[in-house]
Amino acid sequence: MKTLLIAALAVAMSPTLTMAKTQAAPAAPAPAARAAAPGPQGAPAADTPLLGAAQPAPDCGNLHGLNGRAFCVTAPLAGVGALAETYIAHFESQGWLVADGDDNRVVLIKRKDGGVCDGMQMVAFYDTARPSAPETPGYLGFATIPGNVCAGQPAAAAGATPQ
């Protein structure tokens, strides 16, 4: 099973949140100057529940222009990695599949009839202009991806079974 994990804040406090493909082999930290790239935007995933320590953050911390473009939650930075894993597990229980991701983003898809897929992305971020500490607010933003995210993929290869 392919999972993406937002690494928990280390004692040394990385300047950015880092996403890894497995717990055993974390990815290199993203450059500090790089903002969380939300990618194509649909609408805020407003049906996202509050899970774990998440608190609503309707203004998305006024960061990265996500206000009004994503549904955001906040939690102390030290807990954002675990919170992201909680959200991934929740969405997987709802039939979503982790399809892709990068340093601070997870792309999820949900297959529907006729080769159509809904898409959603979760981005992790915090205000890099402020000192990072375990209690610094961290954020997760959730937004739909417009259109059929499976449209560019060829139909199931001969003998392959779709998931």
Rosetta blueprint (number, residue, H / E / L):
1 M L
2 K L
3 T L
4 L L
5 L E
6 I E
7 A L
8 A L
9 L L
10 A L
11 V L
12 A L
13 M L
14 S L
15 P L
16 T L
17 L L
18 T L
19 M E
20 A E
21 K L
22 T L
23 Q L
24 A L
25 A L
26 P L
27 A L
28 A L
29 P L
30 A L
31 P L
32 A L
33 A L
34 R L
35 A L
36 A L
37 A L
38 P L
39 G L
40 P L
41 Q L
42 G L
43 A L
44 P E
45 A L
46 A L
47 D L
48 T L
49 P L
50 L L
51 L L
52 G L
53 A L
54 A L
55 Q E
56 P E
57 A L
58 P L
59 D L
60 C H
61 G H
62 N H
63 L L
64 H L
65 G L
66 L L
67 N E
68 G L
69 R L
70 A E
71 F E
72 C E
73 V E
74 T E
75 A E
76 P E
77 L H
78 A H
79 G H
80 V H
81 G H
82 A H
83 L H
84 A H
85 E H
86 T H
87 Y H
88 I H
89 A H
90 H H
91 F H
92 E H
93 S H
94 Q L
95 G L
96 W L
97 L E
98 V E
99 A E
100 D E
101 G E
102 D E
103 D L
104 N L
105 R E
106 V E
107 V E
108 L E
109 I E
110 K E
111 R E
112 K L
113 D H
114 G H
115 G H
116 V L
117 C E
118 D E
119 G E
120 M E
121 Q E
122 M E
123 V E
124 A E
125 F E
126 Y E
127 D L
128 T L
129 A L
130 R L
131 P L
132 S L
133 A L
134 P L
135 E L
136 T L
137 P E
138 G E
139 Y E
140 L E
141 G E
142 F E
143 A E
144 T E
145 I E
146 P L
147 G L
148 N L
149 V L
150 C L
151 A L
152 G L
153 Q L
154 P L
155 A L
156 A L
157 A L
158 A L
159 G L
160 A L
161 T L
162 P L
163 Q L
